[in-house]
Each structure stands twice: as structure tokens, then as C-alpha cells.
Amino acid sequence: MTVQFVEIAGQRIAMLPAADYDRLVDIAEDRADTDAAVAAEQRRRTGAEYVPFALVESIVNGENALRAWRKYRGMSLETLATLTGSRKSALSEIENGKAHGKPALWRKLAEALAVTVDEILPE
């Protein structure tokens, strides 16, 4: 690697060929990726949940987030209604966008599905 040092406005600056600079950037990005992978593995070992791409993709593509999470957790509407003390028909209306539900219900739904309210609220 060829480097030249110059002083500009009292600051020492290193100048190097673009190819060397690009290589250093690649090395730094690889290191950042490795650090991120190590951190993700540590989170996994401590019980962090990883959300499957298919679930995220279904929500991004327009599926109701509450419905997507309920199905991902393997719950029927009836089970979720029982867990939250609500009616199956009321949950169906929320999933179909025909009702909004009160904040207290959203908190119960989030708790039953082990997610945050933000993860299941419609946009």
C-alpha cells in the first residue's frame, strides 16, 4: 500500500490510491458484518426470537399484521379470543379492517401473541 501524508490546515492527512482505499473499505465492511453476526448469535443464545422472512414479507405485502402473527403463533381466532377475553367475531372484524379495537384490547392481543403493540397495529 502506498500512502502519502500531507498537512492541510494544520491537520495531517493520509492520501492513498483509490484501489487501496476501496480495499480498506471492503475490509472494514467485512469486519462490521462479522461483528453483527457475532452479536446476532449472542442474542440468539440468550433467547431472542428471530422472525421468519415469510412472516415479514406477508405483512409487507399487505396481510393484516394481527392475523399474520396469530397464524405464525399457530392460534385460531377462538384461542386468541379466549386468551384476551374478547369475542371471536370482534377479532375477525379487526383482522378484516372493519373495526379498530380499543387500546386495552391491543395490549391484551400483543401480550397473548408475545409481541409489541406496534408489531400488530395496522398502518
C-alpha positions, 0 to 999 in steps of 0.5 A: 500500500502506498500512502502519502501524508500531507498537512492541510490546515494544520491537520495531517492527512493520509492520501492513498490510491483509490484501489487501496482505499476501496480495499480498506473499505471492503475490509472494514465492511467485512469486519462490521458484518462479522461483528453483527453476526457475532452479536446476532448469535449472542442474542440468539443464545440468550433467547431472542426470537428471530422472525421468519422472512415469510412472516415479514414479507406477508405483512409487507405485502399487505396481510393484516399484521394481527392475523399474520402473527396469530397464524405464525403463533399457530392460534385460531381466532377462538384461542386468541379470543379466549386468551384476551377475553374478547369475542371471536367475531370482534377479532375477525372484524379487526383482522378484516379492517372493519373495526379498530379495537380499543387500546386495552384490547391491543395490549391484551392481543400483543401480550397473548401473541408475545409481541409489541403493540406496534408489531400488530397495529395496522398502518 
